[in-house]
Amino acid sequence: MNGKLWTIILTGVFALAGTVVGGWLEAESKIELERTKLDSSVISLALSQKTEKERQAFLEFLVGTNLIKDQETKEGLKEYFEGPNAKSPPFIAPKLNTDLTERTLENASNTDIDFFICEKDIRNEQLILLLQKSHAVISEHGEFGESKYKSWGPTLYKEVAEEELSGKATVIIDFDHPEYAEREVIHRQLKSVNGQLPIVFMDNRGSRTPWRLSVILCAE
């Protein structure tokens, strides 16, 4: 076999090997990127838990069960809450426009309740925790349906200004609809939450939303 033919064969072999190795490296890079995204997601979920104890327990669970794969991340978390300068895990608010209670076959016929926090308060940890506790007590007995976590601001909700909602837990309800019968139950459950804001009920001034109420928490 002459030298020219060997050159052609070797060139082809190296080109094929380069393609295979390049594809493998690209696949590995994508897998590593997705793994990093997953680690970040589960850590964010842990830090959105209501209490410091729950946040720490969740992080310890993630590390202990190897659900977080990156060794440097695991060591960093261990140092954060177990090291000589250990700190309390910070609170990270849940993402807006997410489900607090999902719609199911069991609750599909119940009145839905959306929980809002005033736009100016979306980083107010104390108010967010109050919202989470308010949702928990209302959803505890399965009397209501789907719930979503939203922000109340002037862009989307012009019918009631934040100034009118300030310092209160406002329940917006259609007074001329049978859902008004839920008023006493909602008032009693919201009032049972420690540190609850003064509760007021307001007739819906916007488009009617039958069987869907709004609870808006707004700091002073």
Secondary structure as the mmCIF struct_conf table of DSSP 4:
data_model
#
loop_
_struct_conf.conf_type_id
_struct_conf.id
_struct_conf.beg_label_comp_id
_struct_conf.beg_label_asym_id
_struct_conf.beg_label_seq_id
_struct_conf.end_label_comp_id
_struct_conf.end_label_asym_id
_struct_conf.end_label_seq_id
HELX_RH_AL_P HELX_RH_AL_P1 GLY A 3 LEU A 47
TURN_TY1_P TURN_TY1_P1 SER A 48 SER A 48
BEND BEND1 GLN A 49 THR A 51
HELX_RH_AL_P HELX_RH_AL_P2 GLU A 52 GLY A 64
TURN_TY1_P TURN_TY1_P2 THR A 65 ASN A 66
BEND BEND2 ILE A 68 ILE A 68
HELX_RH_AL_P HELX_RH_AL_P3 GLN A 71 GLU A 82
BEND BEND3 GLY A 83 GLY A 83
TURN_TY1_P TURN_TY1_P3 PRO A 84 ASN A 85
HELX_LH_PP_P HELX_LH_PP_P1 SER A 88 PHE A 91
HELX_LH_PP_P HELX_LH_PP_P2 ALA A 93 LYS A 95
TURN_TY1_P TURN_TY1_P4 LEU A 96 ASN A 97
STRN STRN1 THR A 98 THR A 101
TURN_TY1_P TURN_TY1_P5 LEU A 105 SER A 109
BEND BEND4 ASN A 110 ASN A 110
HELX_LH_PP_P HELX_LH_PP_P3 THR A 111 THR A 111
STRN STRN2 ASP A 112 CYS A 118
HELX_RH_3T_P HELX_RH_3T_P1 GLU A 119 ASP A 121
TURN_TY1_P TURN_TY1_P6 ILE A 122 ARG A 123
HELX_RH_AL_P HELX_RH_AL_P4 GLU A 125 SER A 139
TURN_TY1_P TURN_TY1_P7 GLU A 140 HIS A 141
BEND BEND5 GLY A 142 GLY A 142
BEND BEND6 PHE A 144 PHE A 144
STRN STRN3 SER A 147 TRP A 152
TURN_TY1_P TURN_TY1_P8 PRO A 154 LEU A 156
BEND BEND7 GLU A 159 VAL A 160
HELX_RH_AL_P HELX_RH_AL_P5 GLU A 162 LEU A 165
TURN_TY1_P TURN_TY1_P9 SER A 166 GLY A 167
STRN STRN4 LYS A 168 ILE A 173
TURN_TY1_P TURN_TY1_P10 PHE A 175 ASP A 176
BEND BEND8 HIS A 177 HIS A 177
HELX_RH_3T_P HELX_RH_3T_P2 PRO A 178 GLU A 182
HELX_RH_AL_P HELX_RH_AL_P6 ARG A 183 LYS A 191
TURN_TY1_P TURN_TY1_P11 SER A 192 SER A 192
BEND BEND9 VAL A 193 VAL A 193
TURN_TY1_P TURN_TY1_P12 ASN A 194 GLY A 195
HELX_LH_PP_P HELX_LH_PP_P4 GLN A 196 PRO A 198
STRN STRN5 ILE A 199 ASP A 203
BEND BEND10 GLY A 206 SER A 207
TURN_TY1_P TURN_TY1_P13 PRO A 210 TRP A 211
STRN STRN6 ARG A 212 CYS A 218
#
